[in-house]
């Protein structure tokens, strides 16, 4: 009996980066748009935060910073950033990005 390998679906990723500013926190957020073979968006995924600053000071470790803000001050920085990402990467914007970059 032969083993047959058949491709049944395919996904693509488009990475975008843009500045986010929430109160005293600033960063460049890298987000990946996940699209199927038809060019339809399946998901938006956080990949990384670059050049993060809090009150003008560099944040070297975003994960530690996020946890400290949550535990010590009760501030959910991730939720605030996610809300800003949703304001910037609306469905309309995502569709435009996909249509301009799909190969």
C-alpha positions as CSV (number, residue, x, y, z in Angstrom):
1,X,0.0,0.0,0.0
2,X,1.4,3.4,-1.0
3,X,1.4,6.4,1.3
4,X,-0.3,9.3,-0.4
5,X,0.2,12.8,0.9
6,X,-2.4,15.3,-0.3
7,X,-2.5,19.0,0.6
8,X,-6.1,19.7,1.8
9,X,-5.7,23.4,2.8
10,X,-3.2,26.1,3.2
11,X,-2.8,29.2,5.4
12,X,-0.7,32.3,5.0
13,X,0.6,34.9,7.4
14,X,1.0,38.6,6.9
15,X,3.0,40.4,9.6
16,X,2.3,44.1,10.2
17,X,3.8,46.5,12.7
18,X,2.5,49.8,14.0
19,X,2.9,52.1,17.0
20,X,0.6,51.8,20.0
21,X,0.2,54.4,22.7
22,X,-1.9,53.7,25.8
23,X,-1.6,56.4,28.5
24,X,2.2,56.3,29.6
25,X,3.0,53.1,27.7
26,X,4.2,53.1,24.1
27,X,5.4,50.3,21.8
28,X,5.4,49.0,18.3
29,X,3.1,46.0,18.1
30,X,3.8,43.2,15.6
31,X,0.6,41.4,14.6
32,X,0.2,38.5,12.3
33,X,-2.9,38.3,10.1
34,X,-3.7,34.6,9.4
35,X,-5.5,34.0,6.1
36,X,-6.7,31.0,4.2
37,X,-6.1,30.1,0.6
38,X,-9.2,32.1,-0.4
39,X,-7.7,35.2,1.1
40,X,-10.2,35.3,4.0
41,X,-8.9,36.3,7.4
42,X,-9.0,33.6,10.0
43,X,-7.3,35.3,13.0
44,X,-5.1,38.1,14.3
45,X,-2.3,37.0,16.5
46,X,0.1,39.1,18.7
47,X,3.7,38.2,17.8
48,X,5.9,40.8,19.6
49,X,6.2,44.2,21.1
50,X,9.2,46.3,20.1
51,X,10.7,49.5,21.5
52,X,8.4,49.4,24.5
53,X,8.5,52.4,26.8
54,X,6.8,53.3,30.1
55,X,6.9,57.0,31.1
56,X,9.8,57.4,28.7
57,X,11.8,54.6,30.2
58,X,12.7,51.5,28.0
59,X,10.9,48.3,28.9
60,X,13.3,45.4,28.3
61,X,11.1,42.5,29.2
62,X,7.4,43.1,28.2
63,X,6.2,39.8,29.9
64,X,7.7,40.8,33.3
65,X,6.4,44.4,32.9
66,X,2.9,43.2,32.1
67,X,2.8,40.8,35.1
68,X,4.1,43.5,37.5
69,X,1.6,46.0,36.2
70,X,-1.2,43.5,36.7
71,X,-0.1,42.2,40.2
72,X,1.2,45.4,41.8
73,X,-1.1,48.0,40.2
74,X,-4.1,46.1,38.9
75,X,-3.6,47.4,35.4
76,X,-4.1,45.0,32.5
77,X,-1.7,46.5,30.0
78,X,-2.4,43.6,27.6
79,X,-6.1,44.4,27.5
80,X,-5.5,48.1,26.9
81,X,-3.0,47.3,24.1
82,X,-5.5,44.7,22.5
83,X,-8.2,47.4,22.5
84,X,-5.9,49.8,20.7
85,X,-4.9,47.1,18.2
86,X,-8.6,46.4,17.5
87,X,-9.2,50.2,16.9
88,X,-6.3,50.3,14.4
89,X,-6.8,46.9,12.7
90,X,-10.4,47.0,11.9
91,X,-12.0,44.5,9.5
92,X,-11.9,47.1,6.7
93,X,-8.1,47.8,7.3
94,X,-7.3,44.1,7.5
95,X,-9.2,43.4,4.2
96,X,-7.2,46.2,2.5
97,X,-3.9,44.9,3.8
98,X,-4.8,41.4,2.6
99,X,-6.0,42.5,-0.8
100,X,-2.8,44.6,-1.3
101,X,-0.4,41.8,-0.2
102,X,-1.9,38.5,-1.2
103,X,0.3,36.6,-3.7
